[in-house]
């Protein structure tokens, strides 16, 4: 009987050490998501004539590090981004320098901040 109790207490001690080690390790590897800040901006964009044009602009924006999401509705593009990684002027420039499905080298998009 004593042997079984000794074995059980050793296993319990080992299990406790493993559980505490895992809990401590999990705390050190967890990212603090409260430090990640995002901003949202909506632009009014001219000459987005088809879905392919809007997809080309969305793809160009997603290539920029810091862009979290892009939503296009008609001539409005709403972008959620990390202001520590990308500035609104850079986003505007990306849109203006993206071509159209008819001419990928065209720079026809005019961009203005959309007022609510």
Secondary structure as GFF3:
##gff-version 3
##sequence-region A 1 116
A	DSSP	alpha_helix	2	29	.	.	.	ID=ss1
A	DSSP	three_ten_helix	33	35	.	.	.	ID=ss2
A	DSSP	beta_strand	39	45	.	.	.	ID=ss3
A	DSSP	alpha_helix	51	62	.	.	.	ID=ss4
A	DSSP	beta_strand	67	73	.	.	.	ID=ss5
A	DSSP	beta_strand	76	81	.	.	.	ID=ss6
A	DSSP	alpha_helix	88	96	.	.	.	ID=ss7
A	DSSP	beta_strand	111	113	.	.	.	ID=ss8
###
